[in-house]
Amino acid sequence: MISSSLPFPPISWWQQACAAQQVTFDLAEHYQKMSYRNRYYLAAPSGRMLLSLPLEKGRNQRMPVGEVQLSYCTSWQDNHWKTIVSLYGRSPFFEYFAPQLEPLFRQHFPLLHTFNKAGILLVAQLLKLPLALGETTQFVAHYPEGTCDLRHSLSPQQPVALPAYHQVFTDRTGFLTDCSILDLLFCEGPYAAALLQTV
């Protein structure tokens, strides 16, 4: 599977990754604004909540994703973690997974991709998913038929419809589809792995 580098990718991404078992991140593609490349969505009482990672030189940079730098002009890591605690502190598996996840929000990552990859590696480890991750620094516009290319098919504006599971605020919002893997992790715990492996 060929993929953009994404922070805590949506559940539909994980389903495709589990089916492929081999994920290659395209670090040569240009950063694209309004995509999942520096954002993820959590289930909140008011609906899907966007959390974005601030970038050096703003959102409009036309450079390879592998060179995009995170900005630390704001305390975005503290804000993200506080939001996660606020939304999922009472979820069934928060206390189990939070100690492993919190250090990601305390560590300084110079590059967007290094943060994204660290999050993916950690989630794969927590759920015992057999994912092999690689990277390419050579841009290829079109891969051979049969290669799952998710670089342009996933869009925050069009979340994929997925089977429902219990979310923290289901009684207020109904089921919010295709949130970040963090939502599934905190709500379903180890059972999340079985859900991801049924495409």
C-alpha contacts under 8 A as a table, 3 or more apart, distances in Angstrom:
res1	aa1	res2	aa2	distance
1	M	16	Q	7.85
1	M	17	A	6.82
1	M	20	A	5.97
1	M	21	Q	7.98
1	M	22	Q	6.09
1	M	23	V	4.82
1	M	24	T	6.08
1	M	147	T	6.07
1	M	148	C	4.71
1	M	149	D	5.90
1	M	150	L	7.45
2	I	23	V	6.00
2	I	24	T	4.97
2	I	25	F	5.99
2	I	26	D	6.74
2	I	147	T	7.38
2	I	148	C	6.20
2	I	149	D	4.75
2	I	150	L	6.15
2	I	151	R	6.91
3	S	23	V	6.88
3	S	24	T	6.15
3	S	25	F	4.97
3	S	26	D	6.05
3	S	149	D	6.21
3	S	150	L	5.10
3	S	151	R	5.01
4	S	25	F	5.53
4	S	26	D	5.55
4	S	27	L	7.37
4	S	29	E	7.88
4	S	37	R	6.77
4	S	150	L	7.12
4	S	151	R	5.07
5	S	25	F	5.82
5	S	26	D	7.06
5	S	27	L	7.34
5	S	37	R	5.91
5	S	65	V	7.58
5	S	113	H	5.94
5	S	116	N	6.28
5	S	117	K	7.17
6	L	9	P	5.50
6	L	36	Y	5.91
6	L	37	R	4.60
6	L	38	N	6.35
6	L	39	R	7.44
6	L	113	H	7.55
6	L	116	N	5.45
6	L	117	K	7.69
7	P	36	Y	7.48
7	P	37	R	6.73
7	P	38	N	6.18
7	P	39	R	6.37
7	P	40	Y	6.38
7	P	115	F	7.11
7	P	116	N	4.27
7	P	117	K	7.45
7	P	119	G	6.67
7	P	120	I	7.45
8	F	40	Y	6.37
8	F	116	N	6.78
8	F	119	G	6.01
8	F	120	I	6.26
8	F	180	S	5.79
8	F	181	I	5.93
8	F	182	L	6.81
9	P	13	W	6.11
9	P	14	W	7.05
9	P	36	Y	7.48
9	P	40	Y	6.65
9	P	120	I	7.73
9	P	180	S	5.51
9	P	181	I	6.07
10	P	13	W	5.49
10	P	14	W	6.83
10	P	40	Y	7.19
10	P	41	Y	7.65
10	P	178	D	5.53
10	P	179	C	5.27
10	P	180	S	4.16
10	P	181	I	5.48
11	I	14	W	5.10
11	I	15	Q	6.37
11	I	178	D	5.32
11	I	179	C	6.32
11	I	180	S	6.01
11	I	181	I	5.24
11	I	184	L	7.63
11	I	196	L	7.31
12	S	15	Q	5.11
12	S	16	Q	6.49
12	S	160	V	6.55
12	S	162	L	7.71
12	S	178	D	6.23
13	W	16	Q	5.31
13	W	17	A	6.16
13	W	150	L	7.92
13	W	154	L	7.85
14	W	17	A	4.87
14	W	18	C	5.98
14	W	181	I	7.64
14	W	196	L	6.32
15	Q	18	C	5.24
15	Q	19	A	6.30
15	Q	196	L	4.78
15	Q	197	Q	5.97
15	Q	198	T	7.08
15	Q	199	V	5.84
16	Q	19	A	5.12
16	Q	20	A	6.21
16	Q	199	V	7.31
17	A	20	A	5.09
17	A	21	Q	5.63
17	A	22	Q	6.95
17	A	23	V	6.40
17	A	131	L	7.36
18	C	21	Q	5.01
18	C	129	L	7.28
18	C	130	P	7.50
18	C	131	L	6.81
18	C	196	L	6.82
18	C	197	Q	5.87
19	A	197	Q	6.70
19	A	199	V	7.52
20	A	23	V	7.14
20	A	148	C	7.92
21	Q	130	P	6.36
21	Q	131	L	4.77
21	Q	132	A	6.11
22	Q	131	L	5.89
22	Q	132	A	4.77
22	Q	133	L	6.03
22	Q	134	G	7.66
23	V	131	L	7.24
23	V	132	A	6.21
23	V	133	L	4.94
23	V	134	G	6.10
24	T	133	L	5.89
24	T	134	G	4.48
24	T	135	E	4.96
24	T	136	T	6.68
25	F	133	L	7.62
25	F	134	G	6.18
25	F	135	E	4.61
25	F	136	T	6.20
26	D	29	E	6.00
26	D	65	V	7.79
26	D	135	E	6.12
26	D	136	T	5.26
26	D	137	T	6.49
26	D	138	Q	7.64
26	D	139	F	6.98
27	L	64	P	6.15
27	L	65	V	5.05
27	L	66	G	4.42
27	L	67	E	7.94
27	L	135	E	6.71
27	L	136	T	5.93
27	L	137	T	5.21
27	L	138	Q	7.71
27	L	139	F	7.86
28	A	64	P	4.75
28	A	65	V	6.10
28	A	66	G	6.43
28	A	136	T	7.02
28	A	137	T	4.77
28	A	138	Q	5.64
28	A	139	F	5.08
29	E	63	M	7.84
29	E	64	P	5.21
29	E	65	V	5.96
29	E	139	F	5.93
30	H	62	R	5.77
30	H	63	M	5.12
30	H	64	P	4.42
30	H	65	V	5.59
31	Y	37	R	7.40
31	Y	61	Q	6.89
31	Y	62	R	6.15
31	Y	63	M	6.17
31	Y	64	P	6.13
31	Y	65	V	5.11
31	Y	68	V	7.62
32	Q	35	S	6.20
32	Q	37	R	7.35
32	Q	59	R	7.96
32	Q	60	N	7.65
32	Q	62	R	7.87
33	K	37	R	7.83
33	K	59	R	5.87
33	K	60	N	6.60
34	M	156	P	7.72
35	S	38	N	7.21
35	S	39	R	7.23
35	S	155	S	6.18
35	S	156	P	6.32
36	Y	39	R	4.98
36	Y	40	Y	6.36
36	Y	154	L	7.74
36	Y	155	S	6.89
36	Y	156	P	6.38
38	N	52	S	5.70
38	N	53	L	5.26
38	N	54	P	7.65
38	N	112	L	7.34
39	R	50	L	6.78
39	R	51	L	5.60
39	R	52	S	4.20
39	R	53	L	6.14
40	Y	50	L	5.96
40	Y	51	L	5.53
40	Y	52	S	6.57
40	Y	179	C	7.50
40	Y	180	S	5.79
41	Y	48	R	5.91
41	Y	49	M	5.26
41	Y	50	L	4.68
41	Y	51	L	6.14
41	Y	179	C	5.24
41	Y	180	S	5.33
42	L	48	R	5.64
42	L	49	M	5.12
42	L	50	L	6.68
42	L	51	L	7.71
42	L	179	C	5.53
42	L	180	S	5.85
42	L	182	L	7.52
42	L	183	D	6.23
43	A	47	G	6.00
43	A	48	R	4.94
43	A	49	M	6.14
43	A	87	L	7.58
43	A	167	Q	7.47
43	A	168	V	7.67
43	A	169	F	7.30
43	A	176	L	6.55
43	A	179	C	6.59
43	A	183	D	6.77
44	A	47	G	5.11
44	A	48	R	5.85
44	A	49	M	5.88
44	A	87	L	6.36
44	A	169	F	6.66
45	P	169	F	5.61
45	P	172	R	6.40
45	P	173	T	6.46
46	S	49	M	7.74
46	S	173	T	6.89
47	G	173	T	6.15
47	G	176	L	7.03
48	R	176	L	6.77
48	R	179	C	7.29
51	L	80	H	6.96
53	L	70	L	7.09
53	L	71	S	7.95
53	L	76	W	7.06
54	P	58	G	7.36
54	P	70	L	6.00
54	P	71	S	5.36
54	P	72	Y	7.56
54	P	76	W	7.48
55	L	58	G	5.38
55	L	59	R	6.50
55	L	68	V	7.20
55	L	69	Q	5.84
55	L	70	L	4.46
55	L	71	S	4.71
55	L	112	L	7.81
56	E	68	V	7.44
56	E	69	Q	5.53
56	E	70	L	5.67
56	E	71	S	4.80
57	K	60	N	7.57
57	K	61	Q	6.58
58	G	61	Q	6.63
63	M	67	E	6.80
63	M	68	V	6.96
64	P	67	E	5.57
64	P	68	V	6.84
65	V	68	V	5.25
65	V	112	L	7.78
65	V	113	H	7.15
66	G	111	L	7.41
66	G	112	L	7.59
66	G	113	H	6.05
66	G	137	T	7.81
67	E	111	L	6.77
68	V	111	L	5.87
68	V	112	L	5.85
68	V	113	H	7.56
69	Q	110	P	5.76
69	Q	111	L	4.34
69	Q	112	L	5.56
70	L	109	F	7.25
70	L	110	P	5.79
70	L	111	L	5.45
70	L	112	L	5.38
71	S	74	T	7.51
72	Y	75	S	6.51
72	Y	76	W	7.22
75	S	78	D	5.53
75	S	79	N	6.28
76	W	79	N	4.93
76	W	80	H	5.94
77	Q	80	H	5.12
77	Q	81	W	6.17
77	Q	105	F	5.05
77	Q	106	R	6.97
78	D	81	W	5.25
78	D	82	K	6.05
78	D	105	F	6.80
78	D	106	R	7.78
79	N	82	K	5.18
79	N	83	T	6.13
80	H	83	T	5.13
80	H	84	I	6.21
80	H	105	F	7.76
81	W	84	I	4.99
81	W	85	V	6.15
81	W	102	E	7.10
81	W	105	F	6.54
82	K	85	V	5.10
82	K	86	S	6.06
83	T	86	S	5.00
83	T	87	L	6.12
84	I	87	L	5.24
84	I	88	Y	5.80
84	I	89	G	7.43
85	V	88	Y	5.35
85	V	89	G	4.75
86	S	89	G	5.74
87	L	90	R	7.74
87	L	168	V	7.76
88	Y	91	S	4.98
88	Y	94	F	6.31
88	Y	168	V	7.11
88	Y	183	D	7.94
88	Y	186	F	6.80
89	G	94	F	5.89
89	G	95	E	7.50
90	R	94	F	6.90
90	R	168	V	7.83
91	S	94	F	5.52
91	S	168	V	6.20
91	S	186	F	5.96
91	S	187	C	5.70
92	P	95	E	7.81
92	P	186	F	6.46
92	P	187	C	5.74
92	P	188	E	7.35
92	P	189	G	7.64
93	F	96	Y	5.23
93	F	97	F	6.41
93	F	185	L	7.35
93	F	186	F	4.76
93	F	187	C	6.15
93	F	188	E	7.04
93	F	189	G	5.53
94	F	97	F	5.44
94	F	98	A	5.53
94	F	186	F	5.12
94	F	187	C	7.80
95	E	98	A	5.49
95	E	99	P	7.30
96	Y	99	P	7.13
97	F	100	Q	5.65
97	F	101	L	6.42
97	F	126	L	7.96
97	F	186	F	7.26
98	A	101	L	5.07
98	A	102	E	5.81
99	P	102	E	5.62
99	P	103	P	7.41
100	Q	103	P	6.58
101	L	104	L	5.77
101	L	105	F	7.55
101	L	122	L	7.73
102	E	105	F	5.44
102	E	106	R	6.83
103	P	106	R	4.95
103	P	107	Q	6.26
104	L	107	Q	5.53
104	L	115	F	7.75
104	L	118	A	7.69
104	L	119	G	7.31
109	F	112	L	7.24
109	F	114	T	6.33
109	F	115	F	5.78
110	P	114	T	7.48
111	L	114	T	5.41
111	L	115	F	6.77
112	L	115	F	5.46
112	L	116	N	6.25
113	H	116	N	4.91
113	H	117	K	5.91
114	T	117	K	5.23
114	T	118	A	6.04
115	F	118	A	5.18
115	F	119	G	6.30
116	N	119	G	5.33
116	N	120	I	6.40
117	K	120	I	5.07
117	K	121	L	6.04
118	A	121	L	5.17
118	A	122	L	6.12
119	G	122	L	5.19
119	G	123	V	6.23
120	I	123	V	5.27
120	I	124	A	6.12
121	L	124	A	5.18
121	L	125	Q	6.14
122	L	125	Q	5.03
122	L	126	L	6.12
123	V	126	L	5.02
123	V	127	L	6.14
124	A	127	L	5.32
124	A	128	K	5.74
124	A	129	L	4.95
124	A	130	P	7.37
124	A	131	L	6.89
125	Q	128	K	4.91
125	Q	129	L	6.46
126	L	129	L	7.94
127	L	190	P	5.97
127	L	192	A	7.35
127	L	193	A	5.78
128	K	193	A	7.64
129	L	193	A	7.01
136	T	139	F	7.56
140	V	143	Y	6.71
143	Y	147	T	6.31
143	Y	149	D	7.47
144	P	147	T	5.91
149	D	152	H	7.60
149	D	153	S	7.63
150	L	153	S	5.14
150	L	154	L	6.25
151	R	154	L	7.03
152	H	155	S	7.42
154	L	158	Q	7.61
154	L	159	P	7.61
155	S	158	Q	5.31
155	S	159	P	6.49
156	P	159	P	5.73
159	P	177	T	6.71
159	P	178	D	5.69
160	V	177	T	6.77
160	V	178	D	5.78
161	A	177	T	5.79
161	A	178	D	6.79
162	L	177	T	5.86
162	L	178	D	6.53
163	P	177	T	7.99
164	A	175	F	6.21
164	A	177	T	7.35
165	Y	175	F	7.51
165	Y	188	E	7.88
166	H	170	T	6.64
166	H	175	F	7.60
166	H	187	C	6.80
166	H	188	E	7.81
167	Q	170	T	5.22
167	Q	175	F	6.97
167	Q	183	D	7.51
167	Q	184	L	7.99
167	Q	187	C	6.07
168	V	187	C	7.18
169	F	172	R	5.44
169	F	173	T	6.14
169	F	174	G	7.43
170	T	173	T	5.24
170	T	174	G	4.47
170	T	175	F	5.54
170	T	176	L	7.86
171	D	174	G	5.97
173	T	176	L	7.22
176	L	179	C	6.90
179	C	182	L	7.89
179	C	183	D	6.37
179	C	184	L	7.88
180	S	183	D	5.68
180	S	184	L	7.35
181	I	184	L	5.26
181	I	185	L	6.06
182	L	185	L	4.94
182	L	186	F	6.09
183	D	186	F	5.50
183	D	187	C	6.08
184	L	187	C	5.17
184	L	188	E	5.57
184	L	189	G	7.18
184	L	192	A	6.16
185	L	188	E	5.59
185	L	189	G	4.90
185	L	190	P	7.41
185	L	192	A	6.11
186	F	189	G	5.66
188	E	191	Y	5.52
188	E	192	A	5.38
189	G	192	A	5.68
190	P	193	A	6.03
190	P	194	A	7.98
191	Y	194	A	5.50
191	Y	195	L	6.73
192	A	195	L	5.08
192	A	196	L	6.18
193	A	196	L	5.17
193	A	197	Q	6.37
194	A	197	Q	5.30
194	A	198	T	6.79
195	L	198	T	5.61
196	L	199	V	6.99
